[in-house]
Amino acid sequence: MEDTTIACIFDLDGVLVDTAVYHYQAWKKLANSLGFDFSHEQNEQLKGVNRMRSLDKILDWGGVQKNNEEKEELATLKNTWYVDMISKMSAAEVLPGSLELLQALHAKGIKIALGSASKNSGLILERTNLTHFFDAIVDGNAVTTSKPDPEVFVKGAELLKAAAENCIVFEDASAGVEAAIAAKMTVVGVGEEKNLPGADIWVKDLSAVSVQQLIDLVVQKNKN
């Protein structure tokens, strides 16, 4: 099997960069403005969940009811605060091992796509100097259904012209792992095994995985 026959699809938040802290701060600011608080534990439950579904959960937790128009306004307000925060991001906020793995994949000619629910992925990649590594970007602006639906990864594979069984997905959210499994792809779970059931392997961060390991993982999986 040639090195270049694998293709890699990365989630963004929590895998390559940590924007969860900014989502948390923006949602907390919104909850506080509505008269209730928002905890780190609740924020964990929003991992991989799109903006409107996240807002619905937060309003439920706060016991607040809003009509659709008001919800749109609140979601826009949260996003304005969030974009303001991520606009100040820098390359120093790339997570350990992420840059090195992208460089190693790039050097081997392995195709790389982004598969993220974020509608601000372009800005984040630009601020952290990662844009040039990606052959394709599929984000919240390009898909109609969010994870655990596999659409984001299926589209990524199509744009890379890669077969699903040769694609490796890097995910830190259980909904993303489910989506990758539904797309019939190999999954590297970034985080703890108990939080990411179904992944093929688990790593603390991307410094724990090499290109050869990834190739071997796909070869082994395709033999089974």
N, C-alpha and C positions, 0 to 999 in steps of 0.2 A: 504493500500500500504506500503510495507516494505521500509525502508530507502534506502537499497542497490539496489533497482530497478532503481534508476536514475543513469545516468552516465554523467560525465562532460568532455567537450572538450574545451580546452583553446587555443585561439590565443596567441602568445607570445609577439610580439612587441606592446607596448602601452596598454597591458592588465596586464601582469605579470611583465614585465620590460620595461623600456623606452629606446629602442635603436634608436628611431627616430632621436635623436640628433646626433648620430654617422653616420647614413645614410645621414643626412643633411650635416654634415661636409665633408664627403667623396665625395658626389655628388657636393657640392660647390667647393671643391678643383679641381674636374675634370672639371667642367664648367669653372672655372677661368683659368685652364691650356689650355683650348680651346679658351680663349679670351672673355668670357662673364660671366655674374653673374647669380646667382641662389638664389631665395628668399624663405623665410619661407612659403609664400602662395603657391608657386609652389610645395614645399616639401609636403604640406598637400595633394596635388592631387596625390601623389605617394603612399599614405597609402594603403597597401594591394595589391599593384601592383608589379609584379615580376621584376627582374633585367633588362632583355632585353627590356620589355615594358617601364620601367622607363627611360632607356637610350634613347629610341626612342623619348619619350616626351621631354626630356631635349635637345636633338639635334635639335628638331623642334623649341623649344623656342629660342634656340641660333642661329637658321638659319644655322646650320652646317650640311653638308651631308657627310656621311661615308659609305663605302661598308661594307658587312657583316664581312669580316675578320678584318677590322679596329674596327668595333663595338665590336667584341669578345675581342679584345685587350683592348679596353677602359673599358668594363665591368669587365674584369679581374683586371685591374689596380685599378678601384674603389673598388672592393672587397678586394684586398690586403690591401689598406688603411683602409677599414672598419674593417677587421679582426684584424689588428694591434691595432685599437682603442678598440674593444670589448675584446681583450685578456687581457686588463687591468681592466675589469669590476670586481665588487665585490658584495657580498651579500647586501651591503648597497644600491644598485641600484634597488632592488626589490621594486615595487610600493606599496603604502599603502594598507594594507588589504590582499594583495595577499598571503603572507606566512601564515597568520592566517586562511584564507579560505582553502588553500591546506591542512593545518594541520587538520582542522575540518572535511573535507571530508575524508581524509585518516583515521582518527580516527573512522569514521562511516563505514569504509570498502567500501566507494563509489569509483567506478573505475574512473580513471582520464587519459585522453589522451591529447596530444598536437596536435593542428591542425594549422600549421603555414606555410606560404610561404617561411620562412627563410631557407636558405641552411646551415646556421651557428647555428642552434638552439642547437645542441649538445654542442657546445663550450659555448654558452650563459648560458645554464642551469648548466653546470659544473662550470663556473666562479661565478654564483650566488647561488650555492649550492641548486638547486631545482630538480636536476635529479631524485633523489630517490622517489619523489612523483608520478612519471608517470608510468602507467601500459603499455602505448603505446605511441610512438612518430611518428607522421606523419608530415613530413616537406617537403621543396622544393626538397629534394633528392628522395622522395618516391612517388611523384605525377607527372603526365604528363600535367595536366591542372591546371591553377591557378584560384583562386576565381575571379569572382562570380560562377565559376563552383563548384558544391558541392563535387567533388571527395575527397578532403582532409578530410571532415567531415564524408563522407560515409565510407571511409577507417578506420577512427578513431573508428567509431561505430562497424565496423566489427571486428577490433582487440580487442575491449572491449567486444565483443559478446553481444552488447546492441541493443535493438530495437530503431529505429530512434525517435519514439514518446516519448521515455524515456530519450533521450539525451538533455542536455542543453549546448549550445555553448556560449562562452564569447568572444565578438568581439568589436573592436574599429573602424573598417573600414566598410563603407557602402557595399563594395564588399563582405566582410566577412559575413555581415548580410544577404545579398542576397543569398549567398552560403548556409548558414544555413537554410534559409526559403526553398530553393530548395531541401534541404535534409530532409525537413519536421521535423525539430527540433525546440525546444524552444530556444529563443535567448535573452541573457542579453546583452544589448548595454552598453559598457563602454565609456561614453562620453555624448555629448549633443544630445537630441532627434532629433533636426533638422538635425544633420549630420548622423543619423542612423535610417532612416525611416524603419518601419516594425518590429523592435525589440519588444519583449513582455514587457520588462521593461527596464528602463535606470538607470544607477548608475554613480556617479562621479568616484568612484573607488571601488575595491572589499571589502573595509571595510563596505560598505553600504548594504551588503547582507549576510544572514545567511543560513546555510544548510537547516533549516526548511522552510524558505521562498522558497528556490529552489524546495524542494519536493512539497510544496503546489502549486507552479506555474505549475509544470508538471501535478499534479493531476487535477487542475482546467482546464488546457488546454485540457487534454484528455477527460474531461467530455463534453466539448463544441462540 
